[in-house]
Each structure stands twice: as structure tokens, then as C-alpha cells.
């Protein structure tokens, strides 16, 4: 049951961060960026807790690792976009 709760928590965090990032307010974007980082960390924690202690790497076991790397890359992109928005607000 704990694994299912983590999956639902990560899924909800990713969806909520996407909604917050689509809003135009600065506070919502800041909250979305923070939630995006938290969801990346929660996904890695979920992946480690749901994986067995030792396992052989194959195509099925590499998929969560690639998904976590994509979440981290997405978080970096969000931070870069957030920085550009702050620079734009300072200019105007």
C-alpha cells in the first residue's frame, strides 16, 4: 500500500506543478518550480523503495531511471525559464 501511495503522490505533484507553471503569476510559477523539484526527488525515492534490493538491469528496469533523469532535466529547464522571467520583470 505504501508504494501505491507514493505513486499517487508523485503523479499528483507532477500534475499540480504543471498546472501551476501554466499560470501567469510569479508566485504560482515559483510554487510550480518548487513542486517540480519535489516531485523529481519523490520519484527517485519511489523508484528506490519499489525496486528490489539487487536486480539485473534490462529494458524494463532502466525505464524508471530514464524517467527520473527526464524529470531532473525538466526541473533544470523550469529553473532556467524562471530565471529568464525574473530578468524580464527586472528590465521592464
KAJO-V625233 format. One record per residue. N is the residue number from 1. RES is the residue in one letter. PHI is phi in whole degrees, -180 to 180 (999 if undefined). PSI is psi in degrees with one decimal (none if undefined). Layout:
N_RES_PHI_PSI / N_RES_PHI_PSI
//
This chain:
1_X_999_-32.3 / 2_X_-66_-34.5 / 3_X_-66_-41.2 / 4_X_-66_-37.9 / 5_X_-64_-39.9 / 6_X_-65_-40.4 / 7_X_-62_-45.0 / 8_X_-65_-39.6 / 9_X_-64_-44.5 / 10_X_-66_-43.9 / 11_X_-61_-43.7 / 12_X_-65_-38.7 / 13_X_-66_-40.3 / 14_X_-66_-43.8 / 15_X_-65_-43.7 / 16_X_-66_-38.4 / 17_X_-66_-36.4 / 18_X_-65_-41.3 / 19_X_-64_-43.3 / 20_X_-66_-32.9 / 21_X_-74_-22.4 / 22_X_-81_-15.5 / 23_X_-75_155.3 / 24_X_-92_-8.4 / 25_X_-79_149.2 / 26_X_-67_-38.7 / 27_X_-65_-39.3 / 28_X_-68_-38.3 / 29_X_-66_-38.6 / 30_X_-65_-43.4 / 31_X_-66_-38.0 / 32_X_-65_-38.9 / 33_X_-66_-42.6 / 34_X_-64_-41.1 / 35_X_-69_-32.0 / 36_X_-64_-43.5 / 37_X_-65_-41.6 / 38_X_-65_-38.6 / 39_X_-69_-33.4 / 40_X_-64_-43.8 / 41_X_-67_-41.1 / 42_X_-64_-35.6 / 43_X_-66_-40.8 / 44_X_-66_-41.3 / 45_X_-62_-42.8 / 46_X_-63_-42.6 / 47_X_-63_-41.7 / 48_X_-69_-40.5 / 49_X_-71_-31.6 / 50_X_-87_-14.6 / 51_X_-82_147.5 / 52_X_-69_168.7 / 53_X_-58_-52.2 / 54_X_-129_140.6 / 55_X_-157_155.5 / 56_X_-84_138.1 / 57_X_-77_126.7 / 58_X_-141_-172.9 / 59_X_-61_-36.0 / 60_X_-72_-33.9 / 61_X_-86_-15.7 / 62_X_-83_-23.7 / 63_X_-57_-45.9 / 64_X_-65_-32.6 / 65_X_-66_-43.7 / 66_X_-66_-39.3 / 67_X_-64_-39.3 / 68_X_-68_-36.9 / 69_X_-66_-38.7 / 70_X_-65_-37.6 / 71_X_-64_-39.7 / 72_X_-68_-40.6 / 73_X_-62_-41.6 / 74_X_-62_-38.5 / 75_X_-64_-40.6 / 76_X_-64_-40.9 / 77_X_-63_-41.4 / 78_X_-62_-42.4 / 79_X_-65_-38.7 / 80_X_-66_-42.2 / 81_X_-66_-37.9 / 82_X_-64_-40.3 / 83_X_-63_-40.5 / 84_X_-65_-37.8 / 85_X_-65_-38.5 / 86_X_-66_-39.7 / 87_X_-66_-36.3 / 88_X_-66_-40.4 / 89_X_-66_-35.7 / 90_X_-68_-36.6 / 91_X_-67_-39.7 / 92_X_-93_none
//
